[in-house]
Each structure stands twice: as structure tokens, then as C-alpha cells.
Amino acid sequence: MKRFTKNDIGFKCINCGVMVPPLFMSSRDHCNICLHSRHVDINPGDRANECRGMLKPISITVDGKKGYVITYKCGTCQSIINNKAAEDDNFEEILRICKQQR
């Protein structure tokens, strides 16, 4: 079972450079503009992963309970990670990724 640690702080995106604000309800872990992330968690919010590679969004699926789920691939360790999209994520970027999947 994954343990969750609330760790909701803003950060600068390593892909596009935008300052990403806190989510104010969970632990934000990806850029709401370009959807990229950094491989920092072992369990959600713990920031205990030493990899620190860039997580690139490679696909998006829809889950009946979670809504949009972003699948990432780490550019350093090649891990595949799934993460729930946030309400303020760039929907145009989500659609662009969905079109690439076809």
C-alpha cells in the first residue's frame, strides 16, 4: 500500500521554467502548464527518490474514479509512473498528448 505524504509546495518546472503554484489540496508533483515532472517520490509526496530525472508525459488515460491519469517515463531510470491530473492542468496539452497516442 502506498503511503501519502502531503507536501504541497510550489516549484520551478525543470522543462518549461514556469513557477508552478501549490495545489492546496494534495501534493503537486507536475507542471500544470507542460505536464512534465521530476522523479522525486517513492511514495506520493515523500520526495525520497534519489533519481531526480525528468518525467515526460507519454500518454493519458481516463479512469472512472480518478479522471485523467498521466503516464510518465523517466528520462534517467526509464521508470513508468502514473499520476492523476490536477484540475488546473493545461487541458490543451492533455488533448495534444491524447492526439499523439492515436
C-alpha positions in Angstrom: 0.0 0.0 0.0 1.3 3.4 -1.0 1.7 5.9 1.8 0.8 9.5 1.1 2.7 12.5 2.5 1.2 15.9 2.0 4.0 18.0 0.5 2.2 20.8 -1.4 4.8 23.5 -2.2 5.3 25.5 -5.4 8.4 24.8 -7.6 10.0 25.9 -10.8 9.4 23.5 -13.7 12.5 21.8 -15.0 11.1 21.6 -18.5 9.4 25.0 -19.2 10.7 27.1 -16.4 7.3 28.4 -15.2 6.8 28.8 -11.4 4.2 26.2 -10.5 1.9 27.1 -7.6 0.9 24.8 -4.8 -2.3 22.7 -5.4 -3.8 23.5 -2.0 -5.4 20.1 -1.6 -2.7 17.5 -2.3 0.9 17.3 -3.2 1.5 18.9 -6.5 4.2 17.0 -8.4 3.9 18.1 -12.0 3.8 21.3 -14.0 0.2 22.4 -14.7 1.4 24.1 -18.0 3.6 21.5 -19.8 2.7 18.5 -17.5 6.3 17.5 -17.0 7.5 16.4 -13.6 10.6 15.3 -11.8 11.2 11.8 -10.4 11.3 12.7 -6.8 8.8 10.4 -5.0 8.9 6.7 -4.0 5.5 7.1 -2.3 3.3 10.1 -3.2 4.7 13.3 -1.6 7.7 11.7 0.2 10.4 13.3 -2.1 12.6 10.3 -1.2 13.6 9.2 -4.7 17.2 9.9 -5.5 16.8 9.6 -9.2 15.6 13.2 -9.8 15.3 12.5 -13.6 12.8 14.4 -15.8 9.4 12.7 -16.1 8.0 13.2 -19.6 4.2 12.7 -20.1 3.9 9.9 -22.7 0.2 9.1 -22.5 -3.1 10.0 -20.8 -6.0 7.6 -19.9 -9.3 8.2 -18.3 -10.1 6.4 -15.0 -13.8 6.4 -13.9 -12.8 7.4 -10.3 -9.6 9.4 -10.8 -10.4 11.3 -14.0 -7.4 11.9 -16.3 -4.3 9.9 -15.4 -1.0 11.0 -16.9 1.6 8.3 -17.6 5.2 9.4 -17.4 8.5 7.9 -18.5 11.6 8.9 -16.6 14.5 10.1 -18.8 17.1 8.9 -16.4 16.0 5.5 -15.0 13.3 4.7 -17.6 10.6 4.0 -14.9 7.0 4.3 -15.9 4.8 6.2 -13.4 1.1 7.1 -13.4 -0.3 10.2 -11.8 -3.7 11.8 -11.5 -4.1 15.1 -13.4 -4.9 18.2 -11.4 -8.0 20.3 -12.0 -5.9 23.3 -13.2 -3.7 21.3 -15.6 -3.4 22.7 -19.2 -6.3 20.9 -20.9 -4.9 21.8 -24.4 -1.7 19.9 -23.5 -3.7 16.9 -22.3 -5.6 16.9 -25.7 -2.3 17.2 -27.6 -0.9 14.2 -25.8 -4.1 12.2 -26.4 -3.9 13.0 -30.2 -0.2 11.7 -30.2 -1.4 8.4 -28.8 -3.6 7.7 -31.8 
